[in-house]
């Protein structure tokens, strides 16, 4: 996390590899957005209507 810079994108294989709770995940993604860092989860992108969009 210390190496991320504005314009970078953090890619994780699944959301559970990034945060231990929903609260932690929301906080972390908010911090990334404020820092100008994108976020993408490879495994947790599907929804019942098709592929989801990540922040």
Secondary structure, 3 states (H helix, E strand, C coil): CCCCCCCCEEEECCHHHCCCCHHHHHHHHHHHHHCCCEEEECCCCEECCEECCCC
